[in-house]
Amino acid sequence: IIAVLLTQLPLVSHGAEGEEVVAQARAAIERNDFSKARELTTPLALKGLPSAQNVLGDLSMQAGEEQQAIEWYRKAA
């Protein structure tokens, strides 16, 4: 049980701050600044934040990187 809880610590530590960064990334997408959106969300996605993983899935799909998009969507699920 402790090991499972420890794996969740990175998610908890991002909280509202992580979601604010994801919101900034979504705003960057609205401005067609896809590189900024990717830059903002990649560190959070790699640390396990599902909303950031979804954004990277969307960005990957827009870039025609279907397999990469599927991987990000699976991680976010």
Solvent accessible surface area in square Angstrom, and as a share of the most:
residue,aa,sasa,rsa
1,I,172,0.87
2,I,128,0.65
3,A,70,0.54
4,V,97,0.56
5,L,109,0.54
6,L,104,0.52
7,T,90,0.53
8,Q,80,0.36
9,L,101,0.50
10,P,56,0.35
11,L,56,0.28
12,V,111,0.64
13,S,90,0.58
14,H,23,0.10
15,G,37,0.36
16,A,88,0.68
17,E,138,0.62
18,G,1,0.01
19,E,81,0.36
20,E,97,0.43
21,V,36,0.21
22,V,4,0.02
23,A,52,0.40
24,Q,83,0.37
25,A,0,0.00
26,R,107,0.39
27,A,44,0.34
28,A,0,0.00
29,I,31,0.16
30,E,145,0.65
31,R,153,0.56
32,N,109,0.56
33,D,53,0.27
34,F,83,0.35
35,S,86,0.55
36,K,75,0.32
37,A,0,0.00
38,R,82,0.30
39,E,110,0.49
40,L,37,0.18
41,T,0,0.00
42,T,43,0.25
43,P,70,0.44
44,L,18,0.09
45,A,2,0.01
46,L,125,0.62
47,K,117,0.49
48,G,23,0.23
49,L,12,0.06
50,P,53,0.33
51,S,24,0.15
52,A,0,0.00
53,Q,11,0.05
54,N,58,0.30
55,V,0,0.00
56,L,2,0.01
57,G,0,0.00
58,D,56,0.29
59,L,4,0.02
60,S,0,0.00
61,M,88,0.39
62,Q,116,0.52
63,A,65,0.50
64,G,64,0.61
65,E,76,0.34
66,E,107,0.48
67,Q,113,0.50
68,Q,70,0.31
69,A,0,0.00
70,I,54,0.27
71,E,72,0.32
72,W,20,0.07
73,Y,72,0.27
74,R,174,0.63
75,K,119,0.50
76,A,15,0.12
77,A,120,0.93
